[in-house]
Amino acid sequence: MALRTAIRRLAQLFWVPFSLAACGEGPVAKTHVPPPVGNFPPGFLFGTAIAPYQVEGGLVHTDWYQWEKRCPDCSGESAEAGPGFWERYDVDLANAERMHNNALRLGIDWARVFPTEESFPGKPDQEAVRRYHEMFTAARARGLRLMVTLHHFAMPTWLHDLDRLDARKGWMDPETVDKFARFAGWAAKEFGADVDWWITINEPFGYVSAGWLGGLWPPGYMAKTDEAIQVTWNLIDGHAAAYDAIHEGDVMDADEDGVAAWVSIAQHSRVFFPRDPSKESHVEAAERLRYLNNLLFLDAVILGNEDRNFDGDFVDEVDRKSDSKLAGRLDFIGLNYYGASMVVPLGTASGFPFTGVSFMNDLDTYGFDKPKNDVGWAIYPEGFREVIDEITHYKLPILVTENGVADAGENQRPRFLLDHLYVLAKAIEDGIDIRGYFHWTLMDNFEWSYGYCPEFGLFHVDWKSPERTRIEGEGARVYRQIIDANTVPTRLFSKYEYGPPGYCTRLAL
């Protein structure tokens, strides 16, 4: 039971709720006015990010639609009650334009366009294809350059069926690699005239840890280490194959920058602290999680390196070293950043290579004295620069594909935006090639296991309204001021501080 509990804690690498405690009134940051910082470069992308399953509704042919009804530790809420972007997309696109955004990250749901196995790949749902074209055309008409994600956690049930996992195994099945590449190639050819920026897979390590280690995402497996590793290798191969397919299929330069397609993943990087830095086992556990979460996927698809037995080298028969089928399959690094984690060792080798447990919630109980958001995550803008610096050795452009805060009361988001965009502007001033920033998220949505309690939206959604009315938050106004100034106005730091977080129920172990 102790190992089961520890492994489920590992799933906190992403959106998995556990602590019983309320957030409480965390520390309030003192006002600090930093020195002026330089302008964002010409062509810098200022946008927001959304994902199909979290905002569209109607995605009944997905494993997540199945999972909502059987997840033992989720909120009990359904994505069907969400903001309804599928019908109301023009309202949200108008709000993005209202913030003076020039970009939007959104997705194409695989199950929406290919709802059955028989439809794939030659008979897509024409109504769904037409609607996506309408969305993309409407976004571009409002001056929004598009970044499109192809795999944002949800999968078609004809590939990953929770009622038939023996036959439809999803990413456990190596054949999914080829099928995903065919889907990516189809999307690139169909929508390439409107899209130049592509994300193949969102947060692969978070997807693996929540589904195969923590038991809180489909398929709901607990501590299936061998399966988790196999899914990881298949995701890497799937990205590489999709990368090639996108470049073959998208030959249209939508934004006239001289490049028809820029392709990446959305890499969720965190700062990992050992619970007790005086103990070697804690330090080693934190370092291993940092590598697995932050670098393993990037090493594979940029350098072609896979340390398949996790012994620290690439010379064994099972390893892949500078593999030409993997190397060079990233045009930029899509970076998601949300904060810090505290790591303690598992105390057993049975979960190798997952030798540490990562805690995201309520780090103040461990002496980490930072403000925290509505779900108890520490707000740690200093770590933003740390994860940016960590990936500069790959020598690729960086785009921040997600960065945001759960803040229903708008007590934190204004200062959060100022702090994080200031870090970004300073990194650019220091010579780091960063091309854009997508804030998570445009409007409140379905936050997976959490449901609707965490509100990440720059525009809040009135869930009691049949029309799901959008309400502009103070963070949206601050974001607009930053965009208009093309820098972070330091005068705003005196106006906004971190207030106490709100309350968001989190589930018990």
C-alpha positions as CSV (number, residue, x, y, z in Angstrom):
1,M,0.0,0.0,0.0
2,A,2.9,2.4,0.7
3,L,4.3,1.9,-2.7
4,R,0.9,2.3,-4.3
5,T,0.5,5.6,-2.5
6,A,4.0,6.8,-3.5
7,I,3.5,5.9,-7.1
8,R,0.2,7.9,-7.2
9,R,2.1,10.8,-5.8
10,L,4.4,10.6,-8.9
11,A,1.4,11.4,-11.0
12,Q,1.5,14.9,-9.5
13,L,4.0,15.8,-12.2
14,F,0.9,17.1,-13.9
15,W,-2.8,17.9,-13.2
16,V,-3.5,15.2,-10.6
17,P,-5.2,16.4,-7.4
18,F,-4.4,14.7,-4.1
19,S,-4.2,16.9,-0.9
20,L,-7.1,17.2,1.4
21,A,-6.0,20.6,2.7
22,A,-7.4,23.8,1.5
23,C,-5.0,26.3,0.0
24,G,-5.5,28.7,2.9
25,E,-4.0,32.1,3.0
26,G,-0.5,31.6,1.6
27,P,2.3,34.2,1.7
28,V,1.8,37.5,0.0
29,A,4.6,38.8,-2.1
30,K,6.0,42.2,-1.2
31,T,5.9,44.8,-3.9
32,H,9.1,44.8,-5.9
33,V,9.6,47.1,-8.8
34,P,12.4,45.7,-11.1
35,P,14.4,47.8,-13.5
36,P,13.1,48.4,-17.0
37,V,13.4,45.6,-19.4
38,G,13.8,45.7,-23.2
39,N,11.1,45.2,-25.9
40,F,9.9,42.0,-27.2
41,P,11.3,41.3,-30.7
42,P,9.5,42.0,-34.0
43,G,7.0,39.3,-34.8
44,F,6.8,38.0,-31.3
45,L,3.7,35.9,-30.8
46,F,1.4,36.9,-28.0
47,G,-1.4,34.4,-27.6
48,T,-3.3,32.0,-25.4
49,A,-3.7,28.2,-25.5
50,I,-6.8,25.9,-25.4
51,A,-7.3,22.2,-26.1
52,P,-10.2,20.4,-27.9
53,Y,-11.4,18.1,-25.2
54,Q,-11.2,20.8,-22.6
55,V,-13.3,23.4,-24.5
56,E,-15.2,21.9,-27.5
57,G,-17.8,19.5,-26.1
58,G,-19.3,16.7,-28.1
59,L,-16.2,14.5,-28.1
60,V,-18.0,11.3,-27.3
61,H,-15.7,9.0,-29.3
62,T,-12.7,9.5,-27.0
63,D,-11.2,7.6,-24.2
64,W,-11.6,10.6,-21.9
65,Y,-15.3,10.6,-22.5
66,Q,-15.3,6.9,-21.3
67,W,-12.9,7.8,-18.4
68,E,-15.1,10.5,-16.9
69,K,-17.7,7.9,-16.0
70,R,-15.4,5.5,-14.3
71,C,-12.5,7.6,-12.8
72,P,-12.4,6.8,-9.1
73,D,-10.7,9.9,-8.0
74,C,-11.8,12.6,-10.5
75,S,-14.1,15.5,-9.8
76,G,-17.2,13.7,-11.2
77,E,-17.7,16.6,-13.7
78,S,-17.9,16.2,-17.4
79,A,-16.4,18.1,-20.3
80,E,-19.8,18.1,-21.9
81,A,-20.7,21.0,-19.5
82,G,-17.8,23.1,-20.6
83,P,-17.6,26.4,-22.4
84,G,-18.8,25.1,-25.7
85,F,-16.1,26.4,-28.0
86,W,-17.4,24.3,-30.9
87,E,-20.5,26.4,-31.1
88,R,-19.2,29.7,-29.5
89,Y,-15.8,29.9,-31.0
90,D,-16.4,33.3,-32.5
91,V,-17.0,34.8,-29.0
92,D,-13.7,33.5,-27.9
93,L,-11.8,34.6,-31.0
94,A,-13.3,38.1,-30.5
95,N,-12.0,38.1,-26.9
96,A,-8.5,37.1,-28.1
97,E,-8.6,39.9,-30.5
98,R,-9.9,42.2,-27.8
99,M,-6.7,41.4,-25.8
100,H,-4.7,42.4,-28.9
101,N,-3.4,38.8,-29.3
102,N,-1.8,38.0,-32.6
103,A,-1.7,34.2,-32.1
104,L,-3.8,31.3,-30.8
105,R,-2.9,27.7,-29.9
106,L,-5.7,25.3,-30.3
107,G,-6.1,21.7,-31.5
108,I,-7.7,19.3,-34.0
109,D,-9.3,16.4,-32.2
110,W,-8.5,13.0,-33.9
111,A,-11.8,11.4,-32.8
112,R,-13.8,14.4,-34.1
113,V,-12.6,14.1,-37.6
114,F,-12.2,10.3,-37.6
115,P,-14.9,9.0,-35.2
116,T,-14.6,5.4,-36.3
117,E,-11.9,3.0,-37.4
118,E,-13.6,2.6,-40.8
119,S,-13.4,6.4,-41.4
120,F,-9.7,6.5,-41.0
121,P,-7.8,7.8,-42.9
122,G,-9.9,8.2,-46.1
123,K,-13.3,9.2,-44.9
124,P,-13.1,12.1,-42.4
125,D,-16.3,13.6,-41.0
126,Q,-16.9,16.3,-43.5
127,E,-19.0,18.5,-41.1
128,A,-16.1,18.4,-38.5
129,V,-13.6,19.3,-41.2
130,R,-15.7,22.1,-42.4
131,R,-16.1,23.5,-38.9
132,Y,-12.4,23.4,-38.2
133,H,-11.8,25.3,-41.5
134,E,-14.4,27.9,-40.4
135,M,-12.6,28.3,-37.0
136,F,-9.2,28.7,-38.6
137,T,-10.5,31.1,-41.2
138,A,-12.2,33.2,-38.5
139,A,-9.1,33.2,-36.4
140,R,-6.9,34.4,-39.2
141,A,-9.4,37.1,-40.1
142,R,-8.9,38.4,-36.6
143,G,-5.2,38.6,-37.0
144,L,-4.4,35.4,-35.1
145,R,-1.6,33.1,-36.3
146,L,-2.4,29.5,-35.5
147,M,-0.5,26.9,-33.6
148,V,-2.3,23.5,-33.8
149,T,-1.9,20.6,-31.5
150,L,-2.7,17.1,-32.7
151,H,-2.5,15.0,-29.5
152,H,-3.7,16.8,-26.3
153,F,-4.3,13.7,-24.1
154,A,-7.6,12.5,-25.6
155,M,-7.6,9.6,-28.1
156,P,-10.2,7.9,-30.3
157,T,-11.8,4.9,-28.7
158,W,-11.2,2.9,-31.9
159,L,-7.5,3.2,-30.9
160,H,-7.8,3.3,-27.1
161,D,-11.0,1.7,-25.9
162,L,-11.2,1.3,-22.1
163,D,-13.7,-1.5,-22.6
164,R,-11.4,-3.4,-25.0
165,L,-7.9,-2.6,-23.9
166,D,-6.7,-6.1,-24.9
167,A,-7.4,-5.2,-28.6
168,R,-7.3,-1.4,-28.6
169,K,-4.2,-0.5,-26.5
170,G,-3.5,3.0,-27.7
171,W,0.1,4.0,-27.3
172,M,0.9,0.6,-25.9
173,D,0.6,-0.7,-29.5
174,P,3.5,0.2,-31.8
175,E,1.1,0.3,-34.7
176,T,-0.2,3.6,-33.2
177,V,3.0,5.2,-34.3
178,D,2.2,4.8,-38.0
179,K,-1.5,5.7,-37.5
180,F,-0.6,8.9,-35.7
181,A,1.8,9.8,-38.5
182,R,-1.0,9.3,-41.0
183,F,-3.3,11.5,-39.0
184,A,-0.6,14.2,-38.8
185,G,0.1,14.0,-42.5
186,W,-3.6,14.3,-43.3
187,A,-4.0,17.3,-41.0
188,A,-0.9,19.0,-42.4
189,K,-2.2,18.6,-46.0
190,E,-5.8,19.6,-45.1
191,F,-5.0,22.6,-43.0
192,G,-1.5,23.7,-44.1
193,A,-2.8,26.7,-45.9
194,D,-3.9,28.2,-42.6
195,V,-1.3,26.7,-40.2
196,D,2.5,26.9,-40.0
197,W,3.0,26.1,-36.3
198,W,2.4,22.5,-35.3
199,I,2.5,20.6,-31.9
200,T,2.5,16.9,-32.3
201,I,2.1,15.8,-28.7
202,N,1.3,17.8,-25.6
203,E,3.3,17.0,-22.4
204,P,4.3,13.4,-23.2
205,F,5.7,12.6,-19.7
206,G,2.7,14.0,-17.9
207,Y,0.5,11.9,-20.1
208,V,2.5,8.7,-19.3
209,S,2.8,9.4,-15.6
210,A,-0.9,10.1,-15.1
211,G,-2.2,7.2,-17.2
212,W,0.2,4.4,-16.5
213,L,1.7,5.3,-13.1
214,G,-0.8,7.3,-11.2
215,G,-4.1,5.7,-12.2
216,L,-6.0,8.9,-12.7
217,W,-6.0,9.3,-16.5
218,P,-7.0,6.7,-19.0
219,P,-6.2,3.9,-19.1
220,G,-6.1,4.2,-15.3
221,Y,-3.1,2.0,-14.7
222,M,-1.3,2.0,-11.4
223,A,2.5,1.6,-11.2
224,K,2.7,-0.1,-14.6
225,T,6.4,0.8,-15.0
226,D,7.2,-1.5,-18.0
227,E,4.1,-0.3,-19.8
228,A,4.9,3.3,-19.0
229,I,8.4,3.0,-20.5
230,Q,7.0,1.3,-23.6
231,V,4.5,4.1,-24.1
232,T,7.3,6.6,-23.8
233,W,9.3,5.0,-26.6
234,N,6.2,4.8,-28.8
235,L,5.4,8.4,-28.2
236,I,8.9,9.4,-29.2
237,D,8.7,7.3,-32.4
238,G,5.2,8.7,-33.0
239,H,6.4,12.3,-32.8
240,A,9.4,11.6,-35.1
241,A,7.1,9.9,-37.7
242,A,4.5,12.7,-37.4
243,Y,7.2,15.3,-37.8
244,D,8.2,13.9,-41.2
245,A,4.6,13.5,-42.2
246,I,3.8,17.1,-41.4
247,H,6.7,18.5,-43.3
248,E,5.7,16.3,-46.3
249,G,2.0,17.4,-46.1
250,D,2.3,21.1,-45.2
251,V,3.9,22.8,-48.2
252,M,1.9,26.1,-47.8
253,D,3.5,29.1,-46.1
254,A,0.5,30.5,-44.3
255,D,2.2,33.5,-42.6
256,E,4.7,34.2,-45.3
257,D,7.7,33.9,-43.1
258,G,9.5,31.7,-45.6
259,V,8.8,28.4,-43.7
260,A,5.8,26.2,-44.5
261,A,5.9,24.3,-41.2
262,W,7.4,24.6,-37.8
263,V,7.0,21.4,-35.8
264,S,7.6,20.6,-32.1
265,I,6.1,19.0,-28.9
266,A,4.8,20.9,-25.9
267,Q,7.4,20.0,-23.3
268,H,6.3,20.5,-19.6
269,S,9.4,21.4,-17.7
270,R,9.5,21.9,-13.9
271,V,12.1,22.8,-11.3
272,F,12.7,19.8,-9.0
273,F,14.0,20.3,-5.5
274,P,15.2,17.5,-3.2
275,R,13.2,17.3,0.0
276,D,16.4,17.1,2.0
277,P,19.4,18.4,0.0
278,S,21.8,17.0,2.6
279,K,20.8,13.4,1.7
280,E,22.3,11.9,-1.5
281,S,19.3,9.7,-2.1
282,H,17.0,12.8,-2.2
283,V,19.4,14.7,-4.5
284,E,19.6,11.7,-6.9
285,A,15.9,11.2,-6.9
286,A,15.3,14.8,-7.8
287,E,17.9,14.7,-10.6
288,R,16.5,11.6,-12.1
289,L,13.0,13.1,-12.2
290,R,14.4,16.2,-13.7
291,Y,16.0,14.1,-16.5
292,L,12.9,12.0,-17.1
293,N,10.5,14.9,-17.1
294,N,12.5,17.7,-18.7
295,L,15.1,16.2,-21.0
296,L,14.5,12.5,-22.0
297,F,12.1,13.3,-24.8
298,L,14.1,16.3,-26.1
299,D,17.3,14.3,-26.1
300,A,15.6,11.7,-28.3
301,V,13.9,13.9,-30.9
302,I,16.7,16.5,-31.1
303,L,19.9,14.4,-30.6
304,G,18.6,11.0,-31.5
305,N,19.6,9.5,-28.1
306,E,17.7,7.0,-26.0
307,D,19.3,5.5,-22.9
308,R,16.9,2.6,-22.9
309,N,18.3,0.9,-19.8
310,F,18.8,4.1,-17.9
311,D,22.4,3.4,-17.0
312,G,23.7,6.8,-18.0
313,D,25.3,6.0,-21.3
314,F,24.3,5.2,-24.9
315,V,26.6,2.3,-25.7
316,D,24.4,-0.7,-24.8
317,E,22.8,-2.8,-27.4
318,V,19.3,-1.6,-26.4
319,D,20.3,2.1,-26.6
320,R,19.9,4.4,-29.5
321,K,22.7,6.9,-30.2
322,S,22.4,9.7,-32.7
323,D,19.7,7.6,-34.4
324,S,18.9,9.2,-37.8
325,K,15.2,8.2,-37.5
326,L,14.9,10.4,-34.4
327,A,17.6,13.1,-34.6
328,G,16.7,16.6,-35.8
329,R,12.9,16.1,-35.4
330,L,12.3,19.4,-33.7
331,D,12.2,22.8,-35.3
332,F,11.7,24.7,-32.1
333,I,11.1,23.8,-28.4
334,G,7.6,24.3,-27.2
335,L,7.9,24.9,-23.4
336,N,5.1,24.6,-20.8
337,Y,6.0,26.0,-17.4
338,Y,3.9,25.9,-14.2
339,G,6.3,25.9,-11.3
340,A,8.3,23.7,-8.9
341,S,8.1,20.2,-7.4
342,M,9.5,18.7,-4.2
343,V,11.0,15.2,-4.6
344,V,11.6,12.4,-2.1
345,P,13.0,9.0,-3.0
346,L,10.7,6.0,-3.2
347,G,12.9,3.9,-1.0
348,T,12.5,0.9,-3.3
349,A,14.0,-0.1,-6.6
350,S,10.8,-1.8,-7.8
351,G,9.7,1.3,-9.7
352,F,13.0,2.0,-11.5
353,P,13.7,4.3,-13.3
354,F,10.9,6.2,-11.5
355,T,12.8,6.4,-8.2
356,G,11.4,9.6,-6.8
357,V,8.0,11.0,-5.7
358,S,7.1,14.5,-6.9
359,F,4.9,16.7,-4.8
360,M,3.4,19.8,-6.4
361,N,0.8,20.9,-3.9
362,D,1.3,22.9,-0.7
363,L,5.0,23.1,-0.8
364,D,4.9,25.6,2.0
365,T,4.5,22.7,4.4
366,Y,8.0,21.7,3.4
367,G,9.4,25.2,3.9
368,F,9.0,26.4,0.3
369,D,8.0,30.0,1.1
370,K,6.3,31.2,-2.1
371,P,2.7,32.3,-3.0
372,K,0.5,29.5,-4.2
373,N,-2.5,29.3,-6.5
374,D,-6.0,27.9,-6.0
375,V,-4.9,24.3,-6.3
376,G,-1.9,24.7,-4.0
377,W,0.9,25.0,-6.6
378,A,3.8,27.3,-5.7
379,I,4.1,30.3,-7.9
380,Y,7.8,30.4,-8.8
381,P,8.7,32.7,-11.6
382,E,12.4,32.4,-10.8
383,G,12.1,28.8,-12.0
384,F,10.9,30.0,-15.4
385,R,14.4,31.2,-16.2
386,E,15.9,28.0,-14.8
387,V,14.0,25.8,-17.3
388,I,14.6,28.2,-20.1
389,D,18.4,28.1,-19.4
390,E,18.2,24.3,-19.1
391,I,17.2,23.9,-22.8
392,T,19.4,26.5,-24.4
393,H,22.1,24.0,-25.1
394,Y,19.9,22.4,-27.8
395,K,20.3,25.7,-29.8
396,L,16.8,25.8,-31.0
397,P,14.2,28.7,-30.9
398,I,11.9,28.5,-27.9
399,L,8.2,29.2,-27.8
400,V,6.3,29.2,-24.5
401,T,3.3,27.0,-25.4
402,E,1.7,27.2,-21.9
403,N,2.1,29.2,-18.7
404,G,-0.7,30.1,-16.4
405,V,-2.2,30.1,-12.9
406,A,-5.4,28.8,-11.3
407,D,-6.9,31.9,-9.9
408,A,-10.7,32.3,-9.7
409,G,-10.6,35.6,-7.8
410,E,-8.0,37.4,-10.0
411,N,-5.9,37.9,-6.9
412,Q,-2.8,36.5,-8.5
413,R,-3.0,36.4,-12.3
414,P,-2.1,40.1,-12.9
415,R,1.1,39.8,-11.0
416,F,1.7,36.3,-12.3
417,L,1.7,37.7,-15.9
418,L,4.0,40.6,-15.0
419,D,6.5,38.4,-13.2
420,H,6.6,35.6,-15.9
421,L,6.6,37.9,-18.9
422,Y,9.3,40.0,-17.2
423,V,11.5,36.8,-16.9
424,L,10.8,36.1,-20.5
425,A,11.7,39.6,-21.7
426,K,14.9,39.5,-19.6
427,A,15.9,36.2,-21.2
428,I,15.4,37.7,-24.6
429,E,17.4,40.7,-23.6
430,D,20.2,38.3,-22.6
431,G,20.3,36.8,-26.1
432,I,18.0,33.8,-25.8
433,D,16.0,33.2,-28.9
434,I,12.3,33.1,-27.7
435,R,9.7,33.6,-30.4
436,G,6.4,33.7,-28.5
437,Y,4.2,33.3,-25.4
438,F,0.9,31.4,-25.1
439,H,-0.9,31.9,-21.8
440,W,-2.9,29.0,-20.4
441,T,-5.7,29.7,-21.0
442,L,-8.1,31.9,-23.0
443,M,-11.2,31.0,-21.0
444,D,-12.0,28.7,-18.0
445,N,-12.4,25.1,-19.1
446,F,-12.5,21.5,-18.1
447,E,-9.2,20.8,-16.2
448,W,-9.1,17.1,-16.5
449,S,-9.2,15.3,-13.1
450,Y,-9.9,18.6,-11.4
451,G,-13.0,19.4,-13.4
452,Y,-14.1,23.1,-13.3
453,C,-12.9,24.2,-9.9
454,P,-9.5,25.5,-11.1
455,E,-10.1,28.6,-13.2
456,F,-7.1,29.3,-15.5
457,G,-9.0,31.6,-17.9
458,L,-8.1,35.1,-18.7
459,F,-11.8,35.3,-19.4
460,H,-14.0,33.6,-16.8
461,V,-17.0,31.5,-17.7
462,D,-20.3,31.9,-16.0
463,W,-21.1,28.2,-15.5
464,K,-24.7,29.1,-14.4
465,S,-25.5,30.8,-17.6
466,P,-26.9,28.7,-20.5
467,E,-24.9,30.8,-22.9
468,R,-21.7,30.2,-20.8
469,T,-21.1,34.0,-20.7
470,R,-17.5,35.0,-20.8
471,I,-16.3,37.7,-18.3
472,E,-13.0,39.6,-18.8
473,G,-10.7,39.3,-15.8
474,E,-8.1,41.8,-14.6
475,G,-5.4,39.5,-16.0
476,A,-6.7,40.0,-19.5
477,R,-6.4,43.7,-19.1
478,V,-2.9,43.5,-17.8
479,Y,-1.9,41.1,-20.7
480,R,-3.3,43.7,-23.1
481,Q,-1.2,46.5,-21.6
482,I,1.9,44.4,-21.9
483,I,1.2,43.6,-25.5
484,D,0.4,47.3,-26.3
485,A,3.6,48.4,-24.7
486,N,5.6,45.5,-26.3
487,T,7.4,45.3,-23.0
488,V,6.6,44.7,-19.3
489,P,5.7,48.2,-17.9
490,T,7.5,48.2,-14.6
491,R,5.0,50.8,-13.2
492,L,2.4,48.0,-13.0
493,F,4.4,46.1,-10.4
494,S,3.4,48.7,-7.8
495,K,-0.2,48.2,-8.6
496,Y,-0.4,44.4,-8.4
497,E,0.7,42.0,-5.7
498,Y,0.0,38.3,-5.0
499,G,-3.1,38.1,-2.8
500,P,-4.3,35.0,-1.0
501,P,-5.5,32.1,-3.1
502,G,-9.0,30.9,-3.3
503,Y,-10.2,27.4,-2.3
504,C,-10.3,24.4,-4.7
505,T,-11.2,21.0,-3.3
506,R,-8.6,18.4,-4.0
507,L,-9.2,14.7,-3.7
508,A,-7.8,12.4,-1.1
509,L,-5.6,9.4,-1.7
